[in-house]
Amino acid sequence: MSRETYTIKGMTCAHCVNAVSGELSRLPGVTGVEVDLAGGTATVTSNTPLDPRAVRDAVDEAGYELVEAR
């Protein structure tokens, strides 16, 4: 099991949280997504480590910017 926290730029409301959570949840192997609006982060739990490019693409698709993985 893998757990990564990502910093995401541009989230300002509950719609943002839902959009990011929805896109990240669609990635293969993802078993959970927790988005912290106040902290500007998303913590993703998956069966195996995720491809960083896939995570970036999912966040981009939601309309936000992936800043970094922590």
Biopython code that builds the backbone (N, CA, C, O; Angstrom):
import numpy as np
from Bio.PDB.StructureBuilder import StructureBuilder

atoms = [
    (1, "MET", "N", (0.835, -1.170, 0.000)),
    (1, "MET", "CA", (0.000, 0.000, 0.000)),
    (1, "MET", "C", (0.885, 1.240, 0.000)),
    (1, "MET", "O", (1.922, 1.277, 0.661)),
    (2, "SER", "N", (0.463, 2.247, -0.745)),
    (2, "SER", "CA", (1.215, 3.484, -0.875)),
    (2, "SER", "C", (0.328, 4.657, -0.464)),
    (2, "SER", "O", (-0.878, 4.659, -0.714)),
    (3, "ARG", "N", (0.947, 5.652, 0.172)),
    (3, "ARG", "CA", (0.201, 6.848, 0.585)),
    (3, "ARG", "C", (1.070, 8.057, 0.307)),
    (3, "ARG", "O", (2.171, 8.171, 0.846)),
    (4, "GLU", "N", (0.581, 8.967, -0.536)),
    (4, "GLU", "CA", (1.323, 10.183, -0.904)),
    (4, "GLU", "C", (0.446, 11.398, -0.659)),
    (4, "GLU", "O", (-0.769, 11.348, -0.855)),
    (5, "THR", "N", (1.069, 12.490, -0.229)),
    (5, "THR", "CA", (0.367, 13.759, -0.083)),
    (5, "THR", "C", (0.917, 14.732, -1.115)),
    (5, "THR", "O", (2.129, 14.892, -1.259)),
    (6, "TYR", "N", (0.003, 15.378, -1.828)),
    (6, "TYR", "CA", (0.352, 16.302, -2.901)),
    (6, "TYR", "C", (-0.164, 17.694, -2.576)),
    (6, "TYR", "O", (-1.265, 17.843, -2.045)),
    (7, "THR", "N", (0.629, 18.714, -2.892)),
    (7, "THR", "CA", (0.192, 20.099, -2.751)),
    (7, "THR", "C", (-0.444, 20.526, -4.066)),
    (7, "THR", "O", (0.125, 20.338, -5.141)),
    (8, "ILE", "N", (-1.638, 21.105, -3.956)),
    (8, "ILE", "CA", (-2.402, 21.492, -5.139)),
    (8, "ILE", "C", (-2.750, 22.967, -5.043)),
    (8, "ILE", "O", (-3.246, 23.431, -4.016)),
    (9, "LYS", "N", (-2.487, 23.700, -6.111)),
    (9, "LYS", "CA", (-2.708, 25.141, -6.158)),
    (9, "LYS", "C", (-4.033, 25.445, -6.856)),
    (9, "LYS", "O", (-4.356, 24.855, -7.887)),
    (10, "GLY", "N", (-4.791, 26.375, -6.276)),
    (10, "GLY", "CA", (-5.985, 26.883, -6.938)),
    (10, "GLY", "C", (-7.307, 26.419, -6.359)),
    (10, "GLY", "O", (-8.359, 26.871, -6.810)),
    (11, "MET", "N", (-7.289, 25.532, -5.374)),
    (11, "MET", "CA", (-8.553, 25.069, -4.787)),
    (11, "MET", "C", (-9.091, 26.130, -3.822)),
    (11, "MET", "O", (-8.362, 26.620, -2.959)),
    (12, "THR", "N", (-10.377, 26.481, -3.977)),
    (12, "THR", "CA", (-10.957, 27.535, -3.142)),
    (12, "THR", "C", (-12.309, 27.180, -2.521)),
    (12, "THR", "O", (-12.804, 27.923, -1.674)),
    (13, "CYS", "N", (-12.919, 26.053, -2.927)),
    (13, "CYS", "CA", (-14.273, 25.757, -2.450)),
    (13, "CYS", "C", (-14.556, 24.250, -2.481)),
    (13, "CYS", "O", (-13.716, 23.452, -2.896)),
    (14, "ALA", "N", (-15.749, 23.887, -2.037)),
    (14, "ALA", "CA", (-16.143, 22.478, -1.999)),
    (14, "ALA", "C", (-16.174, 21.869, -3.400)),
    (14, "ALA", "O", (-15.857, 20.691, -3.566)),
    (15, "HIS", "N", (-16.552, 22.653, -4.404)),
    (15, "HIS", "CA", (-16.548, 22.146, -5.783)),
    (15, "HIS", "C", (-15.131, 21.732, -6.181)),
    (15, "HIS", "O", (-14.938, 20.704, -6.831)),
    (16, "CYS", "N", (-14.151, 22.531, -5.789)),
    (16, "CYS", "CA", (-12.750, 22.217, -6.080)),
    (16, "CYS", "C", (-12.360, 20.875, -5.461)),
    (16, "CYS", "O", (-11.729, 20.037, -6.105)),
    (17, "VAL", "N", (-12.747, 20.692, -4.205)),
    (17, "VAL", "CA", (-12.449, 19.451, -3.494)),
    (17, "VAL", "C", (-13.059, 18.269, -4.241)),
    (17, "VAL", "O", (-12.394, 17.255, -4.452)),
    (18, "ASN", "N", (-14.320, 18.399, -4.641)),
    (18, "ASN", "CA", (-15.003, 17.316, -5.355)),
    (18, "ASN", "C", (-14.357, 17.027, -6.701)),
    (18, "ASN", "O", (-14.220, 15.866, -7.086)),
    (19, "ALA", "N", (-13.960, 18.070, -7.420)),
    (19, "ALA", "CA", (-13.345, 17.887, -8.739)),
    (19, "ALA", "C", (-12.010, 17.154, -8.619)),
    (19, "ALA", "O", (-11.754, 16.201, -9.355)),
    (20, "VAL", "N", (-11.166, 17.597, -7.697)),
    (20, "VAL", "CA", (-9.853, 16.971, -7.508)),
    (20, "VAL", "C", (-10.020, 15.531, -7.011)),
    (20, "VAL", "O", (-9.378, 14.610, -7.515)),
    (21, "SER", "N", (-10.879, 15.357, -6.031)),
    (21, "SER", "CA", (-11.108, 14.031, -5.474)),
    (21, "SER", "C", (-11.627, 13.070, -6.544)),
    (21, "SER", "O", (-11.185, 11.924, -6.625)),
    (22, "GLY", "N", (-12.555, 13.539, -7.353)),
    (22, "GLY", "CA", (-13.118, 12.693, -8.402)),
    (22, "GLY", "C", (-12.091, 12.246, -9.424)),
    (22, "GLY", "O", (-12.048, 11.075, -9.800)),
    (23, "GLU", "N", (-11.267, 13.174, -9.873)),
    (23, "GLU", "CA", (-10.248, 12.829, -10.883)),
    (23, "GLU", "C", (-9.195, 11.891, -10.313)),
    (23, "GLU", "O", (-8.804, 10.926, -10.969)),
    (24, "LEU", "N", (-8.731, 12.165, -9.098)),
    (24, "LEU", "CA", (-7.706, 11.303, -8.502)),
    (24, "LEU", "C", (-8.261, 9.912, -8.201)),
    (24, "LEU", "O", (-7.542, 8.919, -8.312)),
    (25, "SER", "N", (-9.525, 9.838, -7.825)),
    (25, "SER", "CA", (-10.152, 8.543, -7.529)),
    (25, "SER", "C", (-10.219, 7.635, -8.745)),
    (25, "SER", "O", (-10.273, 6.414, -8.604)),
    (26, "ARG", "N", (-10.215, 8.215, -9.934)),
    (26, "ARG", "CA", (-10.309, 7.435, -11.173)),
    (26, "ARG", "C", (-8.988, 6.778, -11.582)),
    (26, "ARG", "O", (-8.972, 5.925, -12.469)),
    (27, "LEU", "N", (-7.891, 7.168, -10.947)),
    (27, "LEU", "CA", (-6.601, 6.586, -11.310)),
    (27, "LEU", "C", (-6.571, 5.109, -10.910)),
    (27, "LEU", "O", (-7.061, 4.745, -9.842)),
    (28, "PRO", "N", (-5.999, 4.264, -11.762)),
    (28, "PRO", "CA", (-5.926, 2.828, -11.450)),
    (28, "PRO", "C", (-5.179, 2.571, -10.142)),
    (28, "PRO", "O", (-4.097, 3.113, -9.916)),
    (29, "GLY", "N", (-5.766, 1.749, -9.296)),
    (29, "GLY", "CA", (-5.126, 1.366, -8.042)),
    (29, "GLY", "C", (-5.445, 2.247, -6.856)),
    (29, "GLY", "O", (-5.102, 1.901, -5.726)),
    (30, "VAL", "N", (-6.102, 3.393, -7.085)),
    (30, "VAL", "CA", (-6.405, 4.304, -5.980)),
    (30, "VAL", "C", (-7.516, 3.705, -5.121)),
    (30, "VAL", "O", (-8.554, 3.280, -5.629)),
    (31, "THR", "N", (-7.275, 3.679, -3.807)),
    (31, "THR", "CA", (-8.259, 3.134, -2.875)),
    (31, "THR", "C", (-8.866, 4.204, -1.977)),
    (31, "THR", "O", (-9.868, 3.959, -1.305)),
    (32, "GLY", "N", (-8.259, 5.397, -1.966)),
    (32, "GLY", "CA", (-8.806, 6.478, -1.144)),
    (32, "GLY", "C", (-8.170, 7.811, -1.476)),
    (32, "GLY", "O", (-6.995, 7.886, -1.835)),
    (33, "VAL", "N", (-8.976, 8.877, -1.349)),
    (33, "VAL", "CA", (-8.488, 10.235, -1.576)),
    (33, "VAL", "C", (-9.063, 11.122, -0.478)),
    (33, "VAL", "O", (-10.270, 11.120, -0.235)),
    (34, "GLU", "N", (-8.191, 11.879, 0.180)),
    (34, "GLU", "CA", (-8.600, 12.848, 1.195)),
    (34, "GLU", "C", (-8.059, 14.202, 0.769)),
    (34, "GLU", "O", (-6.846, 14.387, 0.682)),
    (35, "VAL", "N", (-8.962, 15.160, 0.499)),
    (35, "VAL", "CA", (-8.551, 16.493, 0.081)),
    (35, "VAL", "C", (-8.760, 17.454, 1.238)),
    (35, "VAL", "O", (-9.840, 17.510, 1.825)),
    (36, "ASP", "N", (-7.718, 18.208, 1.562)),
    (36, "ASP", "CA", (-7.759, 19.216, 2.626)),
    (36, "ASP", "C", (-7.759, 20.583, 1.963)),
    (36, "ASP", "O", (-6.718, 21.067, 1.521)),
    (37, "LEU", "N", (-8.934, 21.206, 1.896)),
    (37, "LEU", "CA", (-9.063, 22.501, 1.226)),
    (37, "LEU", "C", (-8.206, 23.561, 1.912)),
    (37, "LEU", "O", (-7.477, 24.297, 1.248)),
    (38, "ALA", "N", (-8.293, 23.641, 3.233)),
    (38, "ALA", "CA", (-7.550, 24.660, 3.976)),
    (38, "ALA", "C", (-6.040, 24.508, 3.796)),
    (38, "ALA", "O", (-5.315, 25.498, 3.701)),
    (39, "GLY", "N", (-5.582, 23.273, 3.750)),
    (39, "GLY", "CA", (-4.146, 23.025, 3.599)),
    (39, "GLY", "C", (-3.685, 22.973, 2.159)),
    (39, "GLY", "O", (-2.483, 22.988, 1.893)),
    (40, "GLY", "N", (-4.622, 22.910, 1.224)),
    (40, "GLY", "CA", (-4.265, 22.841, -0.194)),
    (40, "GLY", "C", (-3.572, 21.545, -0.560)),
    (40, "GLY", "O", (-2.661, 21.531, -1.388)),
    (41, "THR", "N", (-4.008, 20.449, 0.060)),
    (41, "THR", "CA", (-3.355, 19.168, -0.201)),
    (41, "THR", "C", (-4.372, 18.077, -0.529)),
    (41, "THR", "O", (-5.561, 18.189, -0.228)),
    (42, "ALA", "N", (-3.868, 17.035, -1.147)),
    (42, "ALA", "CA", (-4.641, 15.818, -1.375)),
    (42, "ALA", "C", (-3.757, 14.649, -0.991)),
    (42, "ALA", "O", (-2.616, 14.548, -1.441)),
    (43, "THR", "N", (-4.285, 13.767, -0.158)),
    (43, "THR", "CA", (-3.566, 12.563, 0.234)),
    (43, "THR", "C", (-4.231, 11.392, -0.469)),
    (43, "THR", "O", (-5.431, 11.158, -0.324)),
    (44, "VAL", "N", (-3.430, 10.663, -1.231)),
    (44, "VAL", "CA", (-3.946, 9.569, -2.049)),
    (44, "VAL", "C", (-3.373, 8.250, -1.547)),
    (44, "VAL", "O", (-2.160, 8.102, -1.391)),
    (45, "THR", "N", (-4.259, 7.301, -1.297)),
    (45, "THR", "CA", (-3.868, 5.954, -0.901)),
    (45, "THR", "C", (-4.116, 5.042, -2.099)),
    (45, "THR", "O", (-5.172, 5.104, -2.729)),
    (46, "SER", "N", (-3.134, 4.197, -2.405)),
    (46, "SER", "CA", (-3.257, 3.316, -3.570)),
    (46, "SER", "C", (-2.587, 1.976, -3.289)),
    (46, "SER", "O", (-1.797, 1.827, -2.357)),
    (47, "ASN", "N", (-2.933, 1.016, -4.127)),
    (47, "ASN", "CA", (-2.358, -0.326, -3.983)),
    (47, "ASN", "C", (-0.867, -0.345, -4.274)),
    (47, "ASN", "O", (-0.122, -1.102, -3.651)),
    (48, "THR", "N", (-0.429, 0.472, -5.209)),
    (48, "THR", "CA", (0.974, 0.580, -5.599)),
    (48, "THR", "C", (1.301, 2.059, -5.799)),
    (48, "THR", "O", (0.384, 2.865, -5.955)),
    (49, "PRO", "N", (2.577, 2.439, -5.798)),
    (49, "PRO", "CA", (2.920, 3.840, -6.052)),
    (49, "PRO", "C", (2.356, 4.303, -7.397)),
    (49, "PRO", "O", (2.358, 3.560, -8.379)),
    (50, "LEU", "N", (1.873, 5.546, -7.416)),
    (50, "LEU", "CA", (1.271, 6.098, -8.622)),
    (50, "LEU", "C", (2.318, 6.763, -9.514)),
    (50, "LEU", "O", (3.338, 7.260, -9.037)),
    (51, "ASP", "N", (2.048, 6.761, -10.797)),
    (51, "ASP", "CA", (2.886, 7.457, -11.771)),
    (51, "ASP", "C", (2.694, 8.961, -11.551)),
    (51, "ASP", "O", (1.572, 9.453, -11.666)),
    (52, "PRO", "N", (3.757, 9.698, -11.238)),
    (52, "PRO", "CA", (3.620, 11.134, -10.990)),
    (52, "PRO", "C", (2.971, 11.884, -12.154)),
    (52, "PRO", "O", (2.230, 12.841, -11.935)),
    (53, "ARG", "N", (3.239, 11.465, -13.364)),
    (53, "ARG", "CA", (2.637, 12.121, -14.529)),
    (53, "ARG", "C", (1.121, 11.912, -14.530)),
    (53, "ARG", "O", (0.376, 12.830, -14.874)),
    (54, "ALA", "N", (0.656, 10.721, -14.152)),
    (54, "ALA", "CA", (-0.778, 10.434, -14.102)),
    (54, "ALA", "C", (-1.460, 11.295, -13.039)),
    (54, "ALA", "O", (-2.571, 11.781, -13.250)),
    (55, "VAL", "N", (-0.802, 11.480, -11.910)),
    (55, "VAL", "CA", (-1.353, 12.321, -10.853)),
    (55, "VAL", "C", (-1.444, 13.763, -11.335)),
    (55, "VAL", "O", (-2.466, 14.422, -11.143)),
    (56, "ARG", "N", (-0.384, 14.248, -11.955)),
    (56, "ARG", "CA", (-0.370, 15.619, -12.482)),
    (56, "ARG", "C", (-1.474, 15.799, -13.526)),
    (56, "ARG", "O", (-2.181, 16.806, -13.512)),
    (57, "ASP", "N", (-1.621, 14.844, -14.413)),
    (57, "ASP", "CA", (-2.654, 14.919, -15.450)),
    (57, "ASP", "C", (-4.058, 14.939, -14.843)),
    (57, "ASP", "O", (-4.930, 15.667, -15.317)),
    (58, "ALA", "N", (-4.277, 14.143, -13.797)),
    (58, "ALA", "CA", (-5.586, 14.098, -13.142)),
    (58, "ALA", "C", (-5.914, 15.442, -12.490)),
    (58, "ALA", "O", (-7.039, 15.929, -12.595)),
    (59, "VAL", "N", (-4.931, 16.035, -11.818)),
    (59, "VAL", "CA", (-5.139, 17.338, -11.184)),
    (59, "VAL", "C", (-5.370, 18.403, -12.249)),
    (59, "VAL", "O", (-6.229, 19.269, -12.083)),
    (60, "ASP", "N", (-4.606, 18.345, -13.347)),
    (60, "ASP", "CA", (-4.809, 19.280, -14.464)),
    (60, "ASP", "C", (-6.214, 19.138, -15.044)),
    (60, "ASP", "O", (-6.869, 20.137, -15.343)),
    (61, "GLU", "N", (-6.673, 17.908, -15.200)),
    (61, "GLU", "CA", (-8.004, 17.643, -15.751)),
    (61, "GLU", "C", (-9.093, 18.257, -14.864)),
    (61, "GLU", "O", (-10.125, 18.713, -15.357)),
    (62, "ALA", "N", (-8.848, 18.261, -13.556)),
    (62, "ALA", "CA", (-9.801, 18.854, -12.617)),
    (62, "ALA", "C", (-9.768, 20.381, -12.680)),
    (62, "ALA", "O", (-10.682, 21.048, -12.195)),
    (63, "GLY", "N", (-8.708, 20.930, -13.282)),
    (63, "GLY", "CA", (-8.609, 22.380, -13.439)),
    (63, "GLY", "C", (-7.697, 23.060, -12.439)),
    (63, "GLY", "O", (-7.808, 24.265, -12.214)),
    (64, "TYR", "N", (-6.792, 22.296, -11.833)),
    (64, "TYR", "CA", (-5.913, 22.850, -10.806)),
    (64, "TYR", "C", (-4.471, 22.488, -11.120)),
    (64, "TYR", "O", (-4.197, 21.788, -12.095)),
    (65, "GLU", "N", (-3.552, 22.964, -10.293)),
    (65, "GLU", "CA", (-2.134, 22.758, -10.560)),
    (65, "GLU", "C", (-1.478, 21.949, -9.450)),
    (65, "GLU", "O", (-1.556, 22.309, -8.275)),
    (66, "LEU", "N", (-0.836, 20.863, -9.828)),
    (66, "LEU", "CA", (-0.066, 20.069, -8.878)),
    (66, "LEU", "C", (1.262, 20.781, -8.650)),
    (66, "LEU", "O", (2.030, 21.001, -9.586)),
    (67, "VAL", "N", (1.521, 21.138, -7.392)),
    (67, "VAL", "CA", (2.732, 21.884, -7.070)),
    (67, "VAL", "C", (3.864, 20.921, -6.718)),
    (67, "VAL", "O", (4.978, 21.051, -7.227)),
    (68, "GLU", "N", (3.571, 19.942, -5.834)),
    (68, "GLU", "CA", (4.619, 19.013, -5.407)),
    (68, "GLU", "C", (4.022, 17.837, -4.665)),
    (68, "GLU", "O", (2.885, 17.881, -4.195)),
    (69, "ALA", "N", (4.807, 16.798, -4.572)),
    (69, "ALA", "CA", (4.462, 15.661, -3.711)),
    (69, "ALA", "C", (5.265, 15.838, -2.428)),
    (69, "ALA", "O", (6.412, 16.282, -2.462)),
    (70, "ARG", "N", (4.656, 15.489, -1.294)),
    (70, "ARG", "CA", (5.373, 15.616, -0.013)),
    (70, "ARG", "C", (5.609, 14.252, 0.564)),
    (70, "ARG", "O", (6.196, 14.130, 1.639)),
]
sb = StructureBuilder()
sb.init_structure("model")
sb.init_model(0)
sb.init_chain("A")
sb.init_seg("    ")
for serial, (resi, resn, name, xyz) in enumerate(atoms, 1):
    if name == "N":
        sb.init_residue(resn, " ", resi, " ")
    sb.init_atom(name, np.array(xyz, "f"), 0.0, 1.0, " ", f" {name:<3s}", serial, name[0])
structure = sb.get_structure()
